[in-house]
Amino acid sequence: MRFEPTALPEVVLVEPDVFRDERGFFFEVFNRRRWAAEGGLDLAFVQENHSRSRRGTLRGLHAQVETPQGKLVRCPRGQVFDVAVDARRGSPRFGRWVGVELSEENFRQLWIPPGFLHGFCALSEVAEIEYRCTAPYDPAAEVTVAWDDPEIGIAWPVAEPILSPRDARAPRLAALADRLFRSAEAAGR
């Protein structure tokens, strides 16, 4: 198992050891003790979500502010482009993003800590993601940032995504700056 920091060092790409044979495959999705010892990620999850999307669907950018969530994301079916954006005021990387491809073929997982926005788009005909969260969903604490905010400049691999009404009318990151995380607050959770 490999734990690789991304261009945003707090966001970690997890490459599991996959054991394959003529019957199929096996891999350990999560082991709290091992992840803490080998990857420095001592994670406790309280909720798990599963989402299905058709090709071209873009979901995000979302985060919870008053009750921040860390998310461990994987794609057990299809292929997605998964994105994390640093939304911690005072962070030297505020507004920067990282994107990785997660798929049923590569088995990768992405750890997105509290203080980061999350979004993804479906690249395959059908794509499913599962994500474990460190805090329960709290709709009153959720913020949504425009997927195409030019100040962030995410290079999405889809020109005209399928969006929810909420995602289609989301404000830019700068409009929410006063409500977002302070760097130390997000890190302390």
Secondary structure, 3 states (H helix, E strand, C coil): CEEEECCCCCCEEEECCCEEECCEEECCCCCHHHHHHHHCCCCCCCEEEEEEEECCEEEEEEEECCCCCCEEEEEEECEEEEEEEECEECCCCCCCEEEEEEECCCCCEEEECCCEEEEEEECCCEEEEEEEECCCCCHHHEEECCCCCCCCCCCCCCCCCECCHHHHCCCCHHHHCCCCEEHHHHHCC
